[in-house]
């Protein structure tokens, strides 16, 4: 009886490890472009900074896309442009600070409690 239970538990662990390995490899396959939005933030509400942010265009961030294209070519990535950049609207509120000393699971758990 204990032998069958032990074998069943070990098989479940093995299946879980194989599934995680398969999912990790599937995530690394770049088959489609990755879309990135850049949102300018005027953190101190300075009018000069706001004027500068209004002059930004998508072309100002083109070197980033070119960099990723060059890096992808070194790894024989089949995509001509692995990332596509878009310029979002200026944000007037500062984004929240990242969690200190917490994992993503801890943050999710805390959100569920609220």
MDAnalysis code that builds the backbone (N, CA, C; Angstrom):
import MDAnalysis as mda
import numpy as np

u = mda.Universe.empty(342, n_residues=114, atom_resindex=np.repeat(np.arange(114), 3), trajectory=True)
u.add_TopologyAttr("name", ["N", "CA", "C"] * 114)
u.add_TopologyAttr("resid", np.arange(1, 115))
u.add_TopologyAttr("resname", ["UNK", "UNK", "UNK", "UNK", "UNK", "UNK", "UNK", "UNK", "UNK", "UNK", "UNK", "UNK", "UNK", "UNK", "UNK", "UNK", "UNK", "UNK", "UNK", "UNK", "UNK", "UNK", "UNK", "UNK", "UNK", "UNK", "UNK", "UNK", "UNK", "UNK", "UNK", "UNK", "UNK", "UNK", "UNK", "UNK", "UNK", "UNK", "UNK", "UNK", "UNK", "UNK", "UNK", "UNK", "UNK", "UNK", "UNK", "UNK", "UNK", "UNK", "UNK", "UNK", "UNK", "UNK", "UNK", "UNK", "UNK", "UNK", "UNK", "UNK", "UNK", "UNK", "UNK", "UNK", "UNK", "UNK", "UNK", "UNK", "UNK", "UNK", "UNK", "UNK", "UNK", "UNK", "UNK", "UNK", "UNK", "UNK", "UNK", "UNK", "UNK", "UNK", "UNK", "UNK", "UNK", "UNK", "UNK", "UNK", "UNK", "UNK", "UNK", "UNK", "UNK", "UNK", "UNK", "UNK", "UNK", "UNK", "UNK", "UNK", "UNK", "UNK", "UNK", "UNK", "UNK", "UNK", "UNK", "UNK", "UNK", "UNK", "UNK", "UNK", "UNK", "UNK"])
u.atoms.positions = np.array([
    [0.820, -1.197, 0.000],
    [0.000, 0.000, 0.000],
    [0.865, 1.262, 0.000],
    [1.839, 1.337, 0.939],
    [2.706, 2.518, 1.021],
    [3.574, 2.645, -0.214],
    [3.942, 1.507, -0.754],
    [4.793, 1.526, -1.947],
    [4.051, 2.174, -3.113],
    [2.785, 1.805, -3.311],
    [1.995, 2.381, -4.399],
    [1.764, 3.879, -4.191],
    [1.534, 4.280, -2.964],
    [1.334, 5.691, -2.659],
    [2.615, 6.486, -2.942],
    [3.749, 5.949, -2.528],
    [5.027, 6.610, -2.750],
    [5.325, 6.739, -4.251],
    [5.060, 5.690, -5.018],
    [5.285, 5.730, -6.462],
    [4.357, 6.753, -7.114],
    [3.111, 6.812, -6.671],
    [2.157, 7.781, -7.219],
    [2.610, 9.219, -6.958],
    [3.060, 9.491, -5.742],
    [3.528, 10.835, -5.404],
    [4.753, 11.190, -6.238],
    [5.684, 10.277, -6.376],
    [6.883, 10.542, -7.176],
    [6.545, 10.753, -8.650],
    [5.576, 10.007, -9.176],
    [5.156, 10.208, -10.554],
    [4.491, 11.572, -10.744],
    [3.701, 12.008, -9.784],
    [3.091, 13.334, -9.851],
    [4.157, 14.435, -9.842],
    [5.168, 14.262, -9.030],
    [6.264, 15.229, -8.998],
    [6.985, 15.249, -10.343],
    [7.239, 14.095, -10.904],
    [7.909, 14.005, -12.198],
    [7.081, 14.675, -13.298],
    [5.790, 14.425, -13.312],
    [4.920, 15.042, -14.316],
    [4.928, 16.561, -14.163],
    [4.916, 17.056, -12.930],
    [4.949, 18.497, -12.687],
    [6.247, 19.103, -13.195],
    [7.358, 18.465, -12.944],
    [8.651, 18.973, -13.414],
    [8.714, 18.979, -14.935],
    [8.237, 17.933, -15.562],
    [8.244, 17.870, -17.028],
    [7.352, 18.966, -17.610],
    [6.182, 19.180, -17.011],
    [5.273, 20.222, -17.491],
    [5.911, 21.601, -17.348],
    [6.531, 21.895, -16.223],
    [7.181, 23.189, -16.022],
    [8.312, 23.400, -17.014],
    [9.099, 22.369, -17.268],
    [10.193, 22.470, -18.237],
    [9.645, 22.757, -19.629],
    [8.577, 22.088, -20.002],
    [7.980, 22.293, -21.311],
    [7.424, 23.712, -21.431],
    [6.752, 24.194, -20.382],
    [6.201, 25.548, -20.415],
    [7.301, 26.606, -20.462],
    [8.402, 26.383, -19.746],
    [9.516, 27.330, -19.779],
    [10.127, 27.420, -21.172],
    [10.275, 26.294, -21.835],
    [10.845, 26.309, -23.176],
    [9.883, 26.955, -24.166],
    [8.586, 26.773, -23.974],
    [7.607, 27.386, -24.877],
    [7.620, 28.903, -24.738],
    [7.881, 29.403, -23.539],
    [7.927, 30.843, -23.332],
    [9.133, 31.482, -24.008],
    [10.194, 30.743, -24.196],
    [11.416, 31.298, -24.766],
    [11.407, 31.321, -26.292],
    [10.403, 30.730, -26.900],
    [10.334, 30.706, -28.357],
    [9.735, 32.016, -28.851],
    [10.577, 32.861, -29.434],
    [10.116, 34.161, -29.955],
    [9.522, 33.919, -31.325],
    [8.203, 33.760, -31.380],
    [7.531, 33.554, -32.651],
    [6.853, 34.822, -33.141],
    [6.582, 35.745, -32.229],
    [5.881, 36.974, -32.577],
    [6.630, 38.160, -31.971],
    [6.364, 39.321, -32.515],
    [6.968, 40.543, -31.977],
    [6.455, 40.798, -30.566],
    [7.293, 41.436, -29.773],
    [6.941, 41.823, -28.421],
    [6.660, 43.321, -28.449],
    [5.454, 43.709, -28.112],
    [5.057, 45.115, -28.177],
    [5.335, 45.799, -26.851],
    [6.047, 46.925, -26.919],
    [6.448, 47.673, -25.734],
    [5.914, 49.091, -25.859],
    [5.240, 49.560, -24.818],
    [4.753, 50.937, -24.790],
    [5.609, 51.734, -23.821],
    [6.072, 52.895, -24.263],
    [6.867, 53.790, -23.432],
    [5.971, 54.958, -23.040],
    [5.794, 55.131, -21.731],
    [4.971, 56.223, -21.221],
    [5.870, 57.233, -20.523],
    [6.016, 58.430, -21.075],
    [6.831, 59.451, -20.408],
    [6.138, 59.936, -19.136],
    [6.948, 60.142, -18.090],
    [6.423, 60.584, -16.802],
    [7.152, 61.854, -16.380],
    [6.406, 62.874, -16.072],
    [6.966, 64.119, -15.540],
    [6.868, 64.005, -14.017],
    [7.904, 63.448, -13.411],
    [7.854, 63.097, -11.992],
    [7.758, 64.300, -11.071],
    [8.368, 65.426, -11.443],
    [8.341, 66.572, -10.535],
    [7.426, 67.695, -11.032],
    [6.619, 67.423, -12.046],
    [5.652, 68.372, -12.598],
    [6.310, 69.670, -13.069],
    [7.520, 69.568, -13.543],
    [8.255, 70.719, -14.057],
    [7.713, 71.081, -15.444],
    [7.353, 72.346, -15.687],
    [6.821, 72.721, -17.003],
    [7.832, 72.540, -18.136],
    [9.122, 72.734, -17.854],
    [10.147, 72.526, -18.888],
    [10.211, 71.063, -19.304],
    [10.111, 70.187, -18.322],
    [10.129, 68.754, -18.622],
    [8.881, 68.389, -19.410],
    [7.754, 68.959, -19.050],
    [6.509, 68.681, -19.762],
    [6.611, 69.104, -21.224],
    [7.212, 70.257, -21.477],
    [7.415, 70.700, -22.859],
    [8.302, 69.725, -23.619],
    [9.364, 69.260, -22.963],
    [10.263, 68.300, -23.608],
    [9.530, 66.994, -23.918],
    [8.724, 66.532, -22.979],
    [8.006, 65.277, -23.190],
    [7.044, 65.383, -24.367],
    [6.493, 66.557, -24.603],
    [5.585, 66.735, -25.736],
    [6.325, 66.718, -27.075],
    [7.638, 66.940, -27.048],
    [8.414, 66.905, -28.290],
    [8.869, 65.483, -28.651],
    [8.753, 64.538, -27.723],
    [9.196, 63.168, -27.995],
    [8.318, 62.517, -29.056],
    [8.954, 61.726, -29.899],
    [8.233, 60.955, -30.913],
    [8.676, 59.497, -30.817],
    [7.992, 58.669, -31.533],
    [8.339, 57.247, -31.566],
    [9.747, 57.045, -32.123],
    [10.142, 57.900, -33.042],
    [11.472, 57.790, -33.665],
    [12.603, 58.020, -32.663],
    [12.333, 58.733, -31.586],
    [13.368, 58.957, -30.571],
    [13.772, 57.663, -29.875],
    [12.897, 56.678, -29.901],
    [13.167, 55.406, -29.236],
    [13.545, 54.308, -30.223],
    [13.702, 54.669, -31.475],
    [14.060, 53.702, -32.512],
    [15.400, 53.003, -32.246],
    [16.414, 53.669, -31.682],
    [17.665, 52.950, -31.389],
    [17.483, 51.749, -30.465],
    [16.482, 51.789, -29.612],
    [16.222, 50.642, -28.729],
    [15.769, 49.448, -29.559],
    [14.845, 49.675, -30.472],
    [14.370, 48.588, -31.340],
    [15.493, 48.059, -32.222],
    [16.347, 48.958, -32.721],
    [17.477, 48.531, -33.541],
    [18.464, 47.693, -32.734],
    [18.670, 48.077, -31.483],
    [19.565, 47.307, -30.622],
    [19.047, 45.876, -30.448],
    [17.753, 45.744, -30.157],
    [17.198, 44.403, -29.968],
    [17.214, 43.608, -31.267],
    [17.043, 44.271, -32.405],
    [17.126, 43.575, -33.690],
    [18.541, 43.043, -33.920],
    [19.545, 43.865, -33.592],
    [20.934, 43.423, -33.757],
    [21.263, 42.273, -32.808],
    [20.798, 42.371, -31.579],
    [21.047, 41.289, -30.622],
    [20.329, 40.011, -31.038],
    [19.104, 40.143, -31.545],
    [18.367, 38.967, -32.009],
    [19.046, 38.296, -33.188],
    [19.647, 39.096, -34.064],
    [20.347, 38.529, -35.220],
    [21.546, 37.693, -34.779],
    [22.201, 38.089, -33.700],
    [23.342, 37.310, -33.200],
    [22.908, 35.922, -32.745],
    [21.659, 35.793, -32.304],
    [21.143, 34.507, -31.823],
    [20.260, 33.828, -32.868],
    [20.373, 34.278, -34.119],
    [19.642, 33.699, -35.251],
    [18.133, 33.724, -35.029],
    [17.651, 34.822, -34.488],
    [16.221, 35.004, -34.287],
    [15.578, 35.283, -35.639],
    [14.494, 34.611, -35.935],
    [13.871, 34.723, -37.253],
    [13.064, 36.005, -37.441],
    [12.917, 36.798, -36.398],
    [12.151, 38.036, -36.510],
    [13.058, 39.183, -36.920],
    [12.580, 39.998, -37.862],
    [13.368, 41.154, -38.289],
    [13.409, 42.204, -37.186],
    [12.286, 42.412, -36.516],
    [12.196, 43.365, -35.405],
    [11.551, 42.638, -34.222],
    [12.349, 42.173, -33.273],
    [11.784, 41.420, -32.148],
    [10.854, 42.255, -31.268],
    [11.128, 43.555, -31.148],
    [10.229, 44.391, -30.355],
    [9.726, 45.545, -31.211],
    [8.495, 45.918, -30.951],
    [7.883, 47.076, -31.590],
    [7.570, 48.076, -30.494],
    [8.095, 49.275, -30.628],
    [7.899, 50.308, -29.611],
    [6.774, 51.255, -30.011],
    [5.985, 51.612, -29.032],
    [4.946, 52.618, -29.199],
    [5.137, 53.671, -28.115],
    [4.818, 54.884, -28.436],
    [4.926, 55.968, -27.473],
    [3.537, 56.267, -26.927],
    [3.384, 56.106, -25.631],
    [2.110, 56.368, -24.988],
    [1.985, 57.828, -24.593],
    [0.838, 58.168, -24.057],
    [0.594, 59.536, -23.608],
    [1.363, 59.811, -22.325],
    [1.621, 61.086, -22.080],
    [2.332, 61.478, -20.862],
    [1.489, 61.145, -19.631],
    [2.147, 60.559, -18.646],
    [1.473, 60.253, -17.386],
    [1.664, 61.417, -16.423],
    [0.601, 61.813, -15.782],
    [0.682, 62.921, -14.836],
    [0.768, 62.449, -13.397],
    [0.545, 61.161, -13.178],
    [0.681, 60.581, -11.842],
    [1.905, 59.675, -11.836],
    [2.615, 59.698, -10.747],
    [3.803, 58.854, -10.616],
    [3.348, 57.417, -10.378],
    [3.910, 56.454, -11.104],
    [3.542, 55.050, -10.883],
    [3.918, 54.619, -9.470],
    [3.249, 53.608, -8.939],
    [3.586, 53.151, -7.588],
    [4.990, 52.564, -7.531],
    [5.589, 52.664, -6.369],
    [6.927, 52.103, -6.174],
    [6.850, 50.581, -6.196],
    [7.911, 49.917, -6.660],
    [7.906, 48.461, -6.640],
    [7.891, 47.960, -5.200],
    [7.351, 46.777, -4.978],
    [7.285, 46.248, -3.614],
    [8.684, 45.994, -3.052],
    [8.856, 46.312, -1.804],
    [10.149, 46.121, -1.149],
    [10.201, 44.749, -0.466],
    [11.148, 43.944, -0.865],
    [11.385, 42.675, -0.198],
    [10.280, 41.655, -0.359],
    [9.409, 41.840, -1.303],
    [8.314, 40.898, -1.477],
    [8.383, 40.217, -2.829],
    [7.910, 39.019, -2.867],
    [7.848, 38.298, -4.124],
    [6.510, 38.581, -4.787],
    [6.376, 38.146, -6.013],
    [5.122, 38.362, -6.732],
    [3.988, 37.594, -6.059],
    [4.303, 36.444, -5.476],
    [3.277, 35.668, -4.805],
    [2.821, 36.355, -3.522],
    [3.759, 36.948, -2.811],
    [3.412, 37.657, -1.578],
    [2.523, 38.854, -1.901],
    [2.845, 39.586, -2.970],
    [2.035, 40.740, -3.350],
    [0.634, 40.298, -3.768],
    [0.541, 39.209, -4.505],
    [-0.761, 38.700, -4.929],
    [-1.580, 38.293, -3.715],
    [-0.931, 37.648, -2.757],
    [-1.616, 37.212, -1.544],
    [-2.124, 38.424, -0.761],
    [-1.301, 39.496, -0.676],
    [-1.716, 40.694, 0.031],
    [-2.887, 41.385, -0.648],
    [-2.904, 41.356, -1.987],
    [-4.015, 41.951, -2.720],
    [-5.310, 41.176, -2.475],
    [-5.198, 39.862, -2.321],
    [-6.386, 39.058, -2.061],
    [-6.969, 39.341, -0.681],
    [-6.112, 39.665, 0.254],
    [-6.582, 39.940, 1.618],
    [-7.314, 41.273, 1.712],
    [-6.983, 42.201, 0.832],
    [-7.584, 43.543, 0.896],
    [-8.972, 43.546, 0.417],
])
